[in-house]
Amino acid sequence: MAKRYVVCHCCDAGFLSGKPHDPERDKGYGTCADCAPRVAESWAKHGFGGPQSGVAVGDLEGARARLRKYA
């Protein structure tokens, strides 16, 4: 897959990624490597996207797996 420019939804840093786009995010946004650990902890603690989103990560490892899968 070709790499494309993505902006971190947490810190606004730009980076290149060949991973697919997360369908729960606005196009062009992802999570950079620096923010991923903090975002995973937040998702595991507070839930991902809120109860209305229907996307659950379950635990910290589930959150990390989702961040590894998508840009």
N, C-alpha and C positions, 0 to 999 in steps of 0.2 A: 504494500500500500504506500502511496506517495505521502510524503510528509507535508503538513500544512501548518500555517501560523495559527496559534491558539493563544488566547489571553486567559491568565489565571483568574478565576472568579473571586479569589481570596485577596491577592495582593496586586493584581493588574499587571504582573510581569508577562511579557510575551515569550513564547517558546515554540519550537517545532515539534509536532507529534505525528506519528504514523498510526496512532490508535484510533478506533472509531469514535464518533461523537456520542456523548451520553444523551440519550433521548429525553432525559429529564431536565436538560440545561438548554439555555438559549444557544443558538448556533454560534460557533467561534469561541466558546468558553470551555475551559477545562480546569485542571488543578496541576500546578507546577510541582516539581519534586520537593521543593523546600516546604511547601504548605501541606502536602499530602498527609504527613503524620498527624498534624494538628487537626486537619479536616476530618480524618478518619476517627479520631477520638471524639470530636464533636458529634459526628453522625451516630456513633455508637451510644453516646450519652443522651442525645436529644432526639434521635430518630432522623432519618433522611427525608427531607422534603415535607415533613409534617404528616399528620395522620391522613389528610385528604389526598396526598399524592399517590398512595397505594404502593409505594416503593419502600420496602423494608430491607435494611441491611443486617438486622439481627444483633450482631455483636461486633466487636472490634475487628476480628478477622474477616467478617463479612464486608465491613466498610473498606478495609484494606484491599480485599479482592475486587470490589467494584472500582476503586480508584486505579488499580493495576489494569483493569479491563478497558477502561475508557480514558480518553485524553483528559 
